[in-house]
Amino acid sequence: MAVFGTVIDTYQAVGWALGLETPRYRAPACQLIRHEIERLGEAGKLPLLIIDEAHCLATTRIAGGDN
């Protein structure tokens, strides 16, 4: 998947992965994604969403490192 620059970029990528036409504003995008996940849950499907942003962690938090 693509590299994200902003929160809305992330929301748009998640919406795209769910097959949604995601709005350009955070609140409506978040609401649309939340409703789609709820709809999928009611249909007996629950998507697994993994957002890997480990590069944002301080090195001291990764595996107890002393860096």
HELIX and SHEET records of a PDB file:
HELIX    1   1 VAL A    7  ALA A   17  1                                  11    
HELIX    2   2 ARG A   26  GLU A   42  1                                  17    
HELIX    3   3 ALA A   54  CYS A   56  5                                   3    
HELIX    4   4 THR A   59  ARG A   61  5                                   3    
END                                                                             
